[in-house]
Amino acid sequence: MTVSKLYALPAERVDGKRQGYVTAVLREGERVCAIKCADENEREFFISPDDVMRTADAIIYRAEGKKCAKKPALRLNIAGYDGRGNFLGFLEDYVLSSYRIKSCIIGGKSYPFERVCLGDIAIVTDKNSAPAAIAAKDMFLQAVVGGK
C-alpha cells in the first residue's frame, strides 16, 4: 500500500456512526502512528493503524484513536536531494508494509526509508556516506553561510 492510496480512501467506522476523509498520515519513526481524518463537519478524528480492519474501497475501522497531532505528517511533493545537494525530483509517495514505511519514491526512483531524512525537503544519502540527518545539517549550514 502507498500513502497516496490512503489519501484517496474515505474513512468509515464499522458501526457506520462516523464517516470522513483522510487529511494526513502521521508517523513516529518509520511507522505510521495514526491516520488523521475529518468528518463532514470538519471535526478531526484519528484512527490508529491497529484499529483499521480493511482498506479495500474505504478505511473501515473499529473506533477512533487518541489524538497524536504532535507527530509529523508524511508529506508528498516535497523536493528531494542527494547528500551532495543534487536535485533528485519530488517525493511522490511512500511505500508501506503493515503500516511501516519501507521506501520513498523520489523522482520515480525508490529509496529505502532509512536513507531518507524528512523535513521541508527530503535528503537521500548514499549507501556509504554519512547518515541523512548529518547530510541535512551540512546542507543547512552551507545555505546559511552562503555556500562557503
N, C-alpha and C positions, 0 to 999 in steps of 0.2 A: 504494500500500500504506500501511497505517497501523501504528503501533506496537502498538495493541491486537490487531491481527490476528497480529502476530509472537508475542505472548504466548500466543495460542490454539493455536499450532502446536507439534507435537512436533519434536525435532531428531534427525536420523539421519545418521550418516556413510555415505557412498556404498558402502563395503565392508560395511556392516551390523555392524561390530565395536563401535560405540558408539551408544547411544541416550540421549535425555534430554528435558528440557523447558526452556523459556526462563525465566530468573529475572530478567533485566534486559537492557535495551538501553542500551549506553554510547555517549556522544558525545564528540567533540572538535570544538569549534566548532559548525558547522552540519552536520557529517557524522557518521553512525553509524560508530564505530571498531571496535565488537565487539558480539557478541550473547553474553551470559553465560548459561551453561546449567548444569544439574546432571543427573547420571545417576541411576540407580535407587538407588545407594548414597550419594547426596547429595554426590558428588565434583564440584567445579566444573570446568568447562572453558569455553574461549572460542572463538568462531567469528568469523573475520574476514569482513566482507561480501564481500571478494574471493574467498573460498573457497565462498561459497554458490552452488550450482548451480541450485536452483529452490526455490520456496516455495508450491507449489500446495496440497497436503494436508499437507505436512511441510517443514521446513527440511532439505533434502538438501545436505550439504557435503562437501568433499574431505578436509579434515584440520583438526585443532584449531589454533587460532592462539595467539600468545603472550599471556600474561596482561597485562591492562591494567586492573586493578582500581582504579587511582587516578583514572580518568576518571569524570565524573558520569553518573549514570543518568538516563534520560528518565522522569520520574515522572508518573504520571497522578493525577487527582483532587486536585490542589493548587489552592488558591484563586487566582483571577485578579483583578487590579485594573487600572484605568487609571492614568495618570500622576498623577492628582489624588486617588487613593485610593478611587475609587468601585468597588464590588464588581461584577465582570462575570459571575461564575459560576465554575464549576470547570473546570480544564483536563481535557478529555475525551479528547483524542487528539492525535497528531502525524501529519501527512501527509508521507510520504516519496516521493522520486523518485530512483531509483538510489542509495539509502541516504543521500541528502541530505535534511535536514529543510527542507521548503518552507513549512509553516504549522502553526499550533497551533489546535485547536478549543477555544475557551473559551466556556462558556455558550451553546453551539450556534452560535457565530459563528466564522468563520475569520479568523485574523490572520497576516500574513506573519511568518515566524520572526525576521527581522532586527529586528522591532519589539518582540520579547519578551525580557525579562530573566528568567532562571530561577534559582530558589534554593528556599527553603522555600515561597515563593509565586511566582506569575508576574505580572510587571508589563508592561503593554502601553502603549507611548507613542503619542501622536497622530502623524500624519504630519509635522506641522510643529513638534513640540515637542522637548525635549531627548532625547538618547539614553536608552534604557531603563536603563542602568547608573546614570546620573545621577539619574533619577527614583527608582530603588530606594534609592539612597543618601539622597536627600532624605526619602523616606518613613521610612526607618530613623531618621534624625536627628530627625524630628518625633516619632516614637514615643518615643525616648529622653528628649527634653526635655519630654515631656508635651504635645505639640501646640502649643507656643509658638513 
